[in-house]
Amino acid sequence: MGGRYGDVPLRCRAVAAAIIAGPFGSEGGDTARILALRRAGEVAGGAWGLITGSIEPGETAIEAILREVAEETGIRATELFTAGLTETFYFGPDNVLELMPIFVTFVPEPVSVTLDHGSDQFRWCSLAEARDLFSFAGQRRALADIWHDFVDRAPAPFRRLL
């Protein structure tokens, strides 16, 4: 996907996901947790955040995030929601604004995670812990909306993708 905003092209070549563990709605409160991964490698190594990954040729964003969640965590998402948000940032080497749609999925409780080569640590965090831990400003800002729309209350039916 591409476009232009003034003289800066727009590009969407990656996706992100929040995995929430525990109850949602009025029961979620202080017991729900969100999965944080710490990146390994040269690109943003040591940075904490959501699950992210590239959209491969021929994939839809939904197909890409389902694959990335499974590859990066070993978790098979059985339901998927749109957060209605994108992480947006400027990528200087290519002079583009990158847009990453953010998705949400659930697991009943914090589970063990099988990390791939892209991450070297994981944590199940409260909202406050995730805000303090996350390295990327766009993801920190998205946390409040995700928590409000998926933990403090049940997600609206129109957000369900699968």
C-alpha positions as CSV (number, residue, x, y, z in Angstrom):
1,M,0.0,0.0,0.0
2,G,1.3,3.4,-0.8
3,G,0.2,7.0,-1.2
4,R,1.5,10.5,-0.6
5,Y,1.0,13.1,2.1
6,G,2.5,16.3,0.7
7,D,6.0,15.4,-0.4
8,V,6.3,12.4,1.9
9,P,5.1,9.0,0.6
10,L,2.9,6.8,2.8
11,R,3.7,3.1,3.1
12,C,2.2,0.1,4.9
13,R,4.5,-2.9,4.9
14,A,4.1,-4.1,8.5
15,V,1.5,-5.0,11.1
16,A,1.3,-5.0,14.9
17,A,-0.7,-7.0,17.5
18,A,-1.6,-6.7,21.1
19,I,-2.2,-10.0,22.8
20,I,-4.3,-9.6,26.0
21,A,-4.5,-12.3,28.6
22,G,-7.3,-12.6,31.2
23,P,-10.8,-11.4,31.4
24,F,-12.1,-8.3,29.6
25,G,-15.1,-6.1,30.2
26,S,-16.1,-5.3,33.8
27,E,-14.1,-8.3,35.0
28,G,-10.8,-7.3,33.3
29,G,-9.8,-4.5,35.6
30,D,-6.4,-5.0,37.3
31,T,-6.0,-8.7,36.3
32,A,-5.7,-8.4,32.5
33,R,-2.2,-8.4,31.1
34,I,-0.7,-7.5,27.7
35,L,2.2,-9.3,26.1
36,A,5.4,-7.3,25.6
37,L,8.3,-8.5,23.5
38,R,11.9,-7.3,23.6
39,R,13.5,-7.1,20.1
40,A,16.8,-8.8,19.3
41,G,19.1,-7.9,16.5
42,E,20.4,-4.8,14.8
43,V,17.0,-3.1,14.1
44,A,15.7,-1.6,17.4
45,G,17.5,-4.3,19.4
46,G,16.6,-4.1,23.1
47,A,13.3,-2.2,22.4
48,W,10.1,-3.4,24.1
49,G,6.7,-3.4,22.4
50,L,3.9,-5.1,20.6
51,I,4.3,-8.0,18.2
52,T,5.3,-6.6,14.9
53,G,6.2,-8.0,11.5
54,S,6.3,-7.6,7.8
55,I,3.5,-8.2,5.3
56,E,4.9,-10.7,2.8
57,P,4.1,-10.4,-1.0
58,G,0.6,-11.6,-1.7
59,E,-0.5,-11.5,2.0
60,T,-3.3,-9.4,3.5
61,A,-2.6,-7.5,6.7
62,I,-4.8,-10.1,8.5
63,E,-2.9,-13.0,7.1
64,A,0.4,-11.3,8.0
65,I,-0.5,-10.7,11.6
66,L,-1.9,-14.2,12.2
67,R,1.4,-15.6,10.8
68,E,3.5,-13.1,12.8
69,V,1.7,-13.9,16.1
70,A,2.3,-17.6,15.6
71,E,5.9,-17.2,14.5
72,E,7.0,-14.8,17.1
73,T,5.1,-16.2,20.1
74,G,3.9,-19.7,19.3
75,I,0.3,-18.5,20.0
76,R,-2.4,-19.5,17.5
77,A,-4.9,-16.6,17.4
78,T,-8.5,-18.0,17.2
79,E,-10.1,-14.6,17.1
80,L,-8.8,-11.3,15.8
81,F,-10.0,-7.7,16.2
82,T,-9.0,-4.4,14.7
83,A,-7.9,-1.9,17.2
84,G,-8.9,0.8,14.9
85,L,-5.5,2.3,15.3
86,T,-2.3,2.6,13.3
87,E,1.2,3.2,14.6
88,T,2.7,5.9,12.4
89,F,6.4,6.9,12.2
90,Y,8.8,8.5,9.8
91,F,11.4,6.2,8.3
92,G,14.2,8.5,7.3
93,P,16.3,6.3,5.0
94,D,13.4,6.0,2.6
95,N,11.8,9.3,3.3
96,V,8.4,7.7,4.0
97,L,5.7,7.7,6.7
98,E,5.2,4.1,7.7
99,L,1.7,3.1,8.8
100,M,1.2,-0.2,10.8
101,P,-2.3,-1.3,11.5
102,I,-2.7,-2.6,15.1
103,F,-4.7,-5.8,15.8
104,V,-5.9,-7.4,19.1
105,T,-6.3,-11.0,20.1
106,F,-6.9,-12.7,23.4
107,V,-5.7,-15.7,25.5
108,P,-7.6,-16.8,28.6
109,E,-4.5,-16.3,30.9
110,P,-0.8,-15.5,30.5
111,V,0.8,-18.4,28.7
112,S,4.3,-19.5,28.1
113,V,5.6,-17.9,24.9
114,T,8.0,-19.5,22.3
115,L,10.1,-16.7,21.0
116,D,11.6,-16.8,17.5
117,H,14.9,-15.1,16.5
118,G,13.3,-11.6,16.4
119,S,12.9,-11.3,20.2
120,D,14.9,-12.4,23.2
121,Q,12.5,-11.8,26.1
122,F,8.8,-11.5,26.9
123,R,6.7,-10.2,29.8
124,W,3.0,-10.2,30.6
125,C,2.4,-6.6,31.8
126,S,-0.3,-4.6,33.5
127,L,-1.3,-1.4,31.6
128,A,1.1,0.7,33.8
129,E,4.0,-1.7,33.4
130,A,3.5,-1.7,29.6
131,R,3.4,2.1,29.4
132,D,6.7,2.3,31.3
133,L,8.3,-0.6,29.4
134,F,7.3,0.1,25.7
135,S,10.0,1.9,23.7
136,F,7.9,3.3,20.9
137,A,5.8,6.4,21.5
138,G,3.0,5.3,19.0
139,Q,2.6,2.0,20.8
140,R,2.5,3.7,24.3
141,R,-0.2,6.0,23.0
142,A,-2.2,3.1,21.5
143,L,-2.1,1.2,24.9
144,A,-4.7,3.5,26.5
145,D,-7.2,3.1,23.6
146,I,-6.6,-0.7,23.4
147,W,-7.1,-1.0,27.2
148,H,-10.3,1.1,27.1
149,D,-11.8,-0.7,24.1
150,F,-10.7,-4.3,24.9
151,V,-10.1,-4.6,28.6
152,D,-12.4,-2.1,30.3
153,R,-15.3,-3.3,28.2
154,A,-16.0,-6.1,25.7
155,P,-14.9,-5.3,22.2
156,A,-17.6,-4.0,19.9
157,P,-18.8,-6.6,17.4
158,F,-17.8,-4.4,14.4
159,R,-14.2,-4.8,15.4
160,R,-14.2,-8.6,15.0
161,L,-12.3,-9.8,12.0
162,L,-12.3,-13.5,12.9
